[in-house]
Amino acid sequence: MPLSRAERVERRRAKLRAAGLRPVQLWVPDTTTPEFKKEAHRQSLLIAAADATIERRRENDFWERVSADAWDDLG
């Protein structure tokens, strides 16, 4: 007679425990809620703003180096 699903699961868990493992239950955010979507969007805007700031800083640094090199070449 074949094992029931519950028996197969229990056997598998017993083998895993014998191998020194233990089950762990994880709770994660429910990505289907409007609140999650709103918060994800808010955070993505923050990241985009930070990226823009970093990009602007890099661009400013570039032009400062170019200007400094140009002044050095004149001297």
Backbone as CSV, one residue per row, in Angstrom:
resi,resn,N_x,N_y,N_z,CA_x,CA_y,CA_z,C_x,C_y,C_z
1,MET,0.842,-1.181,0.000,0.000,0.000,0.000,0.887,1.244,0.000
2,PRO,0.633,2.208,-0.904,1.464,3.412,-0.971,1.281,4.282,0.268
3,LEU,2.339,5.037,0.561,2.284,5.950,1.710,1.396,7.146,1.384
4,SER,0.757,7.675,2.404,-0.040,8.885,2.225,0.908,10.073,2.075
5,ARG,0.383,11.159,1.611,1.185,12.375,1.453,1.794,12.785,2.795
6,ALA,1.000,12.743,3.846,1.475,13.124,5.184,2.626,12.222,5.627
7,GLU,2.514,10.932,5.326,3.591,10.001,5.706,4.868,10.282,4.907
8,ARG,4.718,10.577,3.620,5.896,10.905,2.808,6.572,12.171,3.320
9,VAL,5.766,13.155,3.659,6.314,14.413,4.181,7.044,14.147,5.493
10,GLU,6.428,13.369,6.373,7.050,13.084,7.669,8.356,12.314,7.494
11,ARG,8.398,11.366,6.570,9.649,10.634,6.307,10.734,11.586,5.811
12,ARG,10.360,12.448,4.889,11.324,13.405,4.345,11.853,14.319,5.449
13,ARG,10.975,14.797,6.297,11.402,15.652,7.406,12.288,14.903,8.387
14,ALA,11.985,13.656,8.629,12.815,12.842,9.530,14.221,12.680,8.960
15,LYS,14.330,12.468,7.649,15.648,12.350,7.008,16.415,13.661,7.121
16,LEU,15.737,14.759,6.921,16.395,16.060,7.028,16.861,16.332,8.456
17,ARG,16.015,15.981,9.433,16.419,16.157,10.843,17.613,15.273,11.166
18,ALA,17.605,14.043,10.642,18.723,13.127,10.871,20.006,13.671,10.256
19,ALA,19.868,14.487,9.214,21.037,15.095,8.576,21.494,16.353,9.322
20,GLY,20.827,16.667,10.441,21.236,17.810,11.248,20.544,19.115,10.878
21,LEU,19.484,19.025,10.114,18.753,20.228,9.720,17.499,20.375,10.561
22,ARG,16.967,21.587,10.585,15.713,21.822,11.291,14.841,22.745,10.462
23,PRO,13.534,22.615,10.578,12.653,23.485,9.798,12.617,24.896,10.384
24,VAL,12.477,25.860,9.501,12.379,27.254,9.903,11.222,27.868,9.122
25,GLN,10.360,28.581,9.811,9.250,29.249,9.156,9.595,30.718,8.984
26,LEU,9.446,31.219,7.764,9.744,32.615,7.474,8.462,33.349,7.110
27,TRP,8.324,34.527,7.648,7.201,35.386,7.293,7.752,36.513,6.449
28,VAL,7.141,36.732,5.315,7.593,37.775,4.399,6.428,38.724,4.118
29,PRO,6.735,39.930,3.666,5.647,40.872,3.359,4.714,40.320,2.281
30,ASP,3.452,40.654,2.407,2.467,40.266,1.402,2.556,41.265,0.260
31,THR,3.136,40.830,-0.845,3.391,41.731,-1.966,2.139,42.078,-2.763
32,THR,1.010,41.512,-2.385,-0.229,41.790,-3.122,-1.041,42.929,-2.511
33,THR,-0.621,43.428,-1.354,-1.406,44.476,-0.688,-1.102,45.857,-1.278
34,PRO,-2.075,46.737,-1.264,-1.833,48.108,-1.734,-0.758,48.822,-0.906
35,GLU,-0.706,48.527,0.388,0.290,49.161,1.251,1.703,48.784,0.819
36,PHE,1.901,47.506,0.489,3.225,47.061,0.046,3.605,47.773,-1.246
37,LYS,2.667,47.819,-2.190,2.946,48.462,-3.477,3.279,49.938,-3.290
38,LYS,2.557,50.602,-2.397,2.805,52.026,-2.133,4.204,52.214,-1.539
39,GLU,4.567,51.377,-0.575,5.877,51.485,0.069,6.999,51.145,-0.913
40,ALA,6.790,50.138,-1.745,7.798,49.775,-2.747,8.018,50.937,-3.711
41,HIS,6.932,51.578,-4.104,7.045,52.725,-5.011,7.782,53.875,-4.327
42,ARG,7.440,54.141,-3.072,8.103,55.204,-2.319,9.609,54.954,-2.249
43,GLN,9.986,53.716,-1.948,11.407,53.395,-1.844,12.107,53.471,-3.201
44,SER,11.401,53.082,-4.260,12.018,53.160,-5.585,12.275,54.612,-5.975
45,LEU,11.384,55.525,-5.570,11.608,56.943,-5.832,12.824,57.458,-5.068
46,LEU,12.994,56.988,-3.833,14.172,57.383,-3.052,15.456,56.904,-3.715
47,ILE,15.429,55.677,-4.201,16.615,55.130,-4.871,16.909,55.904,-6.146
48,ALA,15.861,56.195,-6.920,16.052,56.961,-8.152,16.632,58.342,-7.852
49,ALA,16.135,58.967,-6.800,16.649,60.289,-6.422,18.108,60.193,-5.987
50,ALA,18.445,59.160,-5.242,19.832,58.970,-4.795,20.728,58.705,-5.999
51,ASP,20.260,57.888,-6.946,21.042,57.620,-8.151,21.272,58.895,-8.934
52,ALA,20.236,59.716,-9.037,20.369,60.972,-9.764,21.391,61.870,-9.073
53,THR,21.356,61.891,-7.758,22.305,62.700,-6.995,23.727,62.200,-7.210
54,ILE,23.904,60.899,-7.165,25.233,60.313,-7.381,25.704,60.626,-8.797
55,GLU,24.805,60.491,-9.766,25.166,60.779,-11.154,25.549,62.243,-11.330
56,ARG,24.772,63.132,-10.710,25.106,64.558,-10.780,26.461,64.839,-10.140
57,ARG,26.720,64.187,-9.007,28.001,64.380,-8.326,29.149,63.911,-9.221
58,ARG,28.961,62.765,-9.871,30.000,62.257,-10.780,30.224,63.230,-11.943
59,GLU,29.125,63.752,-12.470,29.239,64.691,-13.583,29.967,65.955,-13.136
60,ASN,29.614,66.478,-11.964,30.291,67.666,-11.438,31.769,67.393,-11.206
61,ASP,32.079,66.222,-10.643,33.487,65.863,-10.413,34.244,65.794,-11.735
62,PHE,33.603,65.232,-12.749,34.231,65.142,-14.067,34.584,66.532,-14.593
63,TRP,33.593,67.443,-14.553,33.840,68.780,-15.095,34.866,69.541,-14.265
64,GLU,34.899,69.297,-12.966,35.937,69.932,-12.137,37.312,69.443,-12.544
65,ARG,37.451,68.141,-12.795,38.746,67.598,-13.219,39.143,68.154,-14.582
66,VAL,38.174,68.209,-15.511,38.465,68.735,-16.844,38.913,70.199,-16.746
67,SER,38.180,70.979,-15.933,38.529,72.385,-15.770,39.907,72.537,-15.143
68,ALA,40.194,71.733,-14.131,41.499,71.808,-13.466,42.612,71.463,-14.446
69,ASP,42.386,70.422,-15.257,43.385,70.046,-16.250,43.581,71.163,-17.265
70,ALA,42.503,71.815,-17.679,42.606,72.904,-18.650,43.407,74.061,-18.066
71,TRP,43.148,74.402,-16.789,43.884,75.488,-16.147,45.356,75.111,-16.006
72,ASP,45.608,73.836,-15.664,46.996,73.388,-15.552,47.720,73.500,-16.884
73,ASP,47.020,73.179,-17.978,47.622,73.255,-19.307,47.936,74.705,-19.707
74,LEU,47.151,75.656,-19.200,47.388,77.064,-19.504,48.591,77.599,-18.749
75,GLY,48.921,76.996,-17.640,49.985,77.518,-16.786,51.297,76.990,-17.102
